[in-house]
């Protein structure tokens, strides 16, 4: 009888030991996972930082102008210290930071202004500038974009071809520079007579219609482009409709 009871208890004891070992491993692993993910009163993430740009897209229309980006360095998990800034992609430009390195207080942020100007040999186009931040073995980056375009200009002469009463008229105004497509609007100034009666001005830049009254008319139009920092140009035109 004793032999039978011993044979029964031994496997039971082994089973209980296995349950305890497996249970400890599981809950130990779960506890570490919970702790690392910020549960149960805090995480163990290493101090770090990230970069942000107040406005990541800028535009320049000539070598005589410059633009700037505000680079924000933001502390994560209590990081504090000097962050050294650099750029990758400024081969065609002159780039400089107002402050470098940037000292970032714990649980706070600091900023530096990146000034960018094009050179006389820089070609028109869209460029990306990679902004890098390094502090010891910690690094972060952010990309800024620069559009280098010609100034937006209305090229149509101010005196338009004559229109005639009762005859359909259509004329397309033209512009260069900026980023197409363009949008045109009629922007009358005080004392301007406006369009001849029977005629309309469209967003495509077309003046069209059949005049119903004679005289000399003058008006101002504005064209806007599709670039990120929208460009605009205005010009006053006159048109004669003989009686």
Wavefront OBJ file of the C-alpha trace (Angstrom):
o trace
v 0.000 0.000 0.000
v 2.808 2.390 0.902
v 4.494 1.642 -2.364
v 1.345 2.584 -4.254
v 0.985 5.933 -2.453
v 4.645 6.830 -3.092
v 4.276 6.111 -6.755
v 1.293 8.472 -6.850
v 2.868 11.359 -4.852
v 6.153 11.569 -6.744
v 4.637 12.543 -10.150
v 2.338 15.017 -8.349
v 5.290 16.726 -6.654
v 7.161 16.980 -9.967
v 4.079 18.490 -11.613
v 3.726 21.110 -8.850
v 7.400 22.074 -9.213
v 6.989 22.549 -12.982
v 3.900 24.721 -12.442
v 5.794 26.967 -10.004
v 8.819 27.337 -12.335
v 6.737 28.074 -15.439
v 4.494 30.480 -13.535
v 7.461 32.417 -12.147
v 9.057 32.727 -15.609
v 5.800 33.932 -17.140
v 4.978 36.558 -14.554
v 8.589 37.683 -14.356
v 8.662 38.222 -18.136
v 5.264 39.911 -18.083
v 6.362 42.231 -15.328
v 9.448 43.294 -17.269
v 7.409 43.843 -20.424
v 4.846 45.891 -18.522
v 7.595 47.973 -16.966
v 9.369 48.616 -20.273
v 6.172 49.802 -21.909
v 5.558 52.390 -19.244
v 2.987 50.536 -17.173
v 2.954 50.271 -13.418
v 4.409 53.692 -12.683
v 7.101 54.438 -15.246
v 9.326 53.220 -18.055
v 12.999 52.661 -18.584
v 13.331 54.472 -21.940
v 16.781 56.044 -22.385
v 17.026 59.846 -22.518
v 16.842 61.110 -26.091
v 15.546 64.003 -28.232
v 13.838 64.701 -31.542
v 13.850 67.558 -34.066
v 10.871 69.487 -35.406
v 10.517 72.396 -37.836
v 8.105 75.271 -37.275
v 7.554 75.360 -41.043
v 9.343 72.725 -43.160
v 8.748 74.351 -46.571
v 10.204 77.634 -47.783
v 10.630 79.433 -51.098
v 13.235 81.723 -52.662
v 12.784 83.690 -55.874
v 16.255 85.148 -56.474
v 19.875 84.875 -55.261
v 19.516 88.224 -53.515
v 16.992 86.844 -51.023
v 17.277 84.310 -48.218
v 14.923 82.300 -46.062
v 15.085 80.510 -42.718
v 13.773 77.503 -40.792
v 13.262 77.338 -37.030
v 14.720 74.034 -35.799
v 13.285 72.876 -32.474
v 15.209 70.324 -30.386
v 12.829 68.628 -27.935
v 13.918 66.576 -24.897
v 12.599 63.047 -24.382
v 12.766 60.993 -21.152
v 14.695 63.649 -19.267
v 17.421 64.271 -21.859
v 19.526 67.356 -21.310
v 22.764 68.543 -22.874
v 24.301 70.044 -25.986
v 22.991 68.975 -29.395
v 25.250 69.688 -32.365
v 23.455 70.561 -35.601
v 24.550 69.938 -39.192
v 23.002 69.854 -42.673
v 23.124 67.416 -45.555
v 21.919 68.842 -48.865
v 23.273 72.405 -48.672
v 25.732 71.890 -51.544
v 23.902 74.430 -53.728
v 23.262 76.917 -50.919
v 24.855 78.817 -48.093
v 23.525 77.424 -44.790
v 24.224 78.556 -41.224
v 22.699 78.068 -37.762
v 22.106 80.973 -35.392
v 23.072 78.757 -32.410
v 25.240 75.659 -32.578
v 25.395 73.609 -30.431
v 21.963 74.009 -28.847
v 21.696 73.373 -25.109
v 18.485 71.522 -24.251
v 17.292 71.611 -20.606
v 15.786 68.441 -19.127
v 12.133 67.864 -20.118
v 12.194 71.027 -22.219
v 13.242 72.258 -25.678
v 15.500 74.770 -27.398
v 15.747 76.096 -30.929
v 18.137 77.400 -33.545
v 17.419 79.247 -36.804
v 18.812 77.765 -40.014
v 19.382 80.531 -42.588
v 19.560 79.501 -46.253
v 20.492 81.581 -49.296
v 21.079 80.487 -52.895
v 24.184 81.200 -54.888
v 24.391 82.725 -58.352
v 25.084 79.295 -59.878
v 22.141 77.553 -58.164
v 19.645 76.095 -60.630
v 15.892 76.534 -60.314
v 14.144 73.555 -58.747
v 12.958 71.849 -55.576
v 15.552 70.854 -53.000
v 15.535 68.867 -49.762
v 17.815 69.715 -46.838
v 18.394 67.055 -44.214
v 18.934 68.608 -40.766
v 20.893 66.433 -38.329
v 21.187 66.655 -34.545
v 23.837 64.717 -32.590
v 24.654 64.446 -28.895
v 27.164 61.727 -28.107
v 25.728 58.475 -29.439
v 22.213 59.935 -29.772
v 21.015 61.334 -33.087
v 17.896 62.644 -34.808
v 17.037 64.189 -38.180
v 14.360 66.168 -39.976
v 13.952 67.174 -43.639
v 13.289 70.727 -44.850
v 12.217 71.621 -48.388
v 13.216 74.616 -50.481
v 11.549 75.792 -53.701
v 13.772 77.991 -55.847
v 11.605 79.606 -58.542
v 11.552 82.671 -60.763
v 9.562 85.663 -59.492
v 5.964 85.663 -60.700
v 5.484 88.323 -63.396
v 2.606 89.303 -65.682
v 4.123 89.627 -69.159
v 1.131 90.894 -71.177
v 1.485 94.587 -72.129
v -0.844 96.926 -70.253
v -2.633 98.176 -73.410
v -4.906 95.400 -74.715
v -6.121 95.039 -78.325
v -9.322 96.969 -79.081
v -12.709 95.312 -78.715
v -15.782 96.220 -80.794
v -19.421 96.562 -79.894
v -21.426 93.521 -80.888
v -18.364 91.414 -81.782
v -17.162 88.539 -79.640
v -13.775 89.206 -78.056
v -11.349 86.828 -76.336
v -7.842 87.530 -75.073
v -5.624 85.438 -72.768
v -3.322 87.224 -70.308
v 0.107 85.641 -69.724
v 2.557 85.311 -66.833
v 5.898 83.656 -66.101
v 7.679 82.425 -62.997
v 6.356 80.842 -59.835
v 4.752 77.408 -59.973
v 1.948 76.610 -62.426
v -1.010 76.436 -62.708
v -1.930 80.073 -62.119
v -5.184 81.495 -60.799
v -6.321 84.929 -61.985
v -8.747 87.335 -60.300
v -10.136 90.776 -61.072
v -8.975 93.156 -58.311
v -10.419 96.554 -59.113
v -8.921 99.604 -57.455
v -10.804 102.751 -56.557
v -11.721 105.002 -59.508
v -11.111 102.194 -62.017
v -13.890 101.856 -64.562
v -13.733 98.058 -64.719
v -14.532 95.743 -67.605
v -16.520 96.829 -70.656
v -20.201 95.864 -70.280
v -20.877 92.395 -71.702
v -17.361 91.107 -70.931
v -16.040 88.827 -68.161
v -12.661 87.941 -66.729
v -12.049 84.277 -65.879
v -9.724 82.519 -63.414
v -7.797 81.085 -66.368
v -6.679 84.617 -67.287
v -9.065 84.974 -70.219
v -10.925 88.236 -70.905
v -13.893 87.382 -73.100
v -17.378 88.474 -74.104
v -19.314 90.669 -76.501
v -19.074 94.385 -75.627
v -22.374 96.272 -75.482
v -21.029 99.743 -74.790
v -18.139 101.876 -76.050
v -15.429 103.781 -74.229
v -12.031 103.324 -72.632
v -11.946 100.941 -69.680
v -9.178 100.152 -67.209
v -8.937 97.532 -64.497
v -6.417 95.640 -62.351
v -5.948 91.871 -62.229
v -3.937 89.649 -59.866
v -2.354 86.296 -60.649
v -1.375 83.745 -57.981
v 0.671 80.592 -58.352
v 0.564 77.141 -56.705
v 3.846 77.277 -54.795
v 3.849 76.457 -51.040
v 4.436 80.100 -50.112
v 2.032 81.487 -52.701
v 3.414 84.164 -54.995
v 1.268 86.882 -56.554
v 1.599 89.709 -59.068
v -0.787 92.480 -60.111
v -1.037 94.723 -63.154
v -3.398 97.377 -64.497
v -4.757 97.049 -68.053
v -6.734 99.285 -70.359
v -8.924 98.383 -73.313
v -10.681 100.591 -75.838
v -14.112 99.857 -77.312
v -14.695 102.342 -80.181
v -18.242 103.683 -80.554
l 1 2 3 4 5 6 7 8 9 10 11 12 13 14 15 16 17 18 19 20 21 22 23 24 25 26 27 28 29 30 31 32 33 34 35 36 37 38 39 40 41 42 43 44 45 46 47 48 49 50 51 52 53 54 55 56 57 58 59 60 61 62 63 64 65 66 67 68 69 70 71 72 73 74 75 76 77 78 79 80 81 82 83 84 85 86 87 88 89 90 91 92 93 94 95 96 97 98 99 100 101 102 103 104 105 106 107 108 109 110 111 112 113 114 115 116 117 118 119 120 121 122 123 124 125 126 127 128 129 130 131 132 133 134 135 136 137 138 139 140 141 142 143 144 145 146 147 148 149 150 151 152 153 154 155 156 157 158 159 160 161 162 163 164 165 166 167 168 169 170 171 172 173 174 175 176 177 178 179 180 181 182 183 184 185 186 187 188 189 190 191 192 193 194 195 196 197 198 199 200 201 202 203 204 205 206 207 208 209 210 211 212 213 214 215 216 217 218 219 220 221 222 223 224 225 226 227 228 229 230 231 232 233 234 235 236 237 238 239 240 241 242 243
